Amino acid sequence: MAKKKQQRTTNEFELPKDKAVTLADQLGGDVLAKLKAAKQEMVADEKAKEEERLAKAAFERKQREKNMSFEELLNQYGDKGSKF
């Protein structure tokens, strides 16, 4: 019986590790620029949404305090205010 030759498991087209191709190298320059612009736009949108959420929360807090009765304000702040 003849022995079977072992097949190589390594790919003949692999590049050395120091010359590996990255995703940025594979993408075209304009595609990469579009992706970076989209990322910046998304970050700016998220920042604007967060600022809007904080402003809305502050406004609602002021409105709740504005609509509190004197008793509720006194219970909340107590003796923290000045006497004069």
MISEFI-299772 format. One line per field, with one value per residue (C-alpha): residue in three letters; x, y, z; chain. Coordinates in steps of 0.2 Angstrom, whole numbers. Layout:
<kekes>
code	ala  ...
x	X  ...
y	Y  ...
z	Z  ...
unit	A  ...
</kekes>
This chain:
<kekes>
code	met  ala  lys  lys  lys  gln  gln  arg  thr  thr  asn  glu  phe  glu  leu  pro  lys  asp  lys  ala  val  thr  leu  ala  asp  gln  leu  gly  gly  asp  val  leu  ala  lys  leu  lys  ala  ala  lys  gln  glu  met  val  ala  asp  glu  lys  ala  lys  glu  glu  glu  arg  leu  ala  lys  ala  ala  phe  glu  arg  lys  gln  arg  glu  lys  asn  met  ser  phe  glu  glu  leu  leu  asn  gln  tyr  gly  asp  lys  gly  ser  lys  phe
x	0  6  7  -3  6  1  -7  0  -13  -4  -10  3  -3  -1  9  22  15  24  17  -1  -15  -26  -44  -39  -27  -41  -53  -52  -46  -63  -73  -62  -65  -84  -84  -74  -85  -100  -92  -89  -107  -114  -103  -109  -127  -125  -117  -132  -145  -136  -135  -154  -158  -149  -157  -174  -171  -165  -181  -192  -184  -186  -205  -208  -200  -210  -226  -221  -231  -223  -224  -215  -202  -199  -198  -186  -174  -178  -166  -153  -159  -152  -162  -163
y	0  17  31  46  63  75  91  107  117  134  145  148  166  172  187  189  196  212  215  210  220  230  234  252  247  236  251  265  282  290  276  277  296  293  281  293  307  297  292  310  315  301  306  324  318  308  323  335  322  320  339  341  327  336  353  344  336  353  361  348  349  368  366  353  364  379  370  364  370  380  365  354  366  368  349  348  362  364  375  376  394  409  417  434
z	0  -4  9  6  6  19  13  19  30  27  13  0  -2  16  18  32  48  46  29  33  24  35  31  29  15  7  6  -6  1  -3  5  21  21  20  34  45  41  45  62  66  61  72  87  85  84  100  109  103  109  126  128  124  136  150  146  146  163  170  163  170  187  188  183  197  209  203  205  223  238  252  263  250  248  267  269  255  259  278  288  273  269  277  291  284
unit	A  A  A  A  A  A  A  A  A  A  A  A  A  A  A  A  A  A  A  A  A  A  A  A  A  A  A  A  A  A  A  A  A  A  A  A  A  A  A  A  A  A  A  A  A  A  A  A  A  A  A  A  A  A  A  A  A  A  A  A  A  A  A  A  A  A  A  A  A  A  A  A  A  A  A  A  A  A  A  A  A  A  A  A
</kekes>
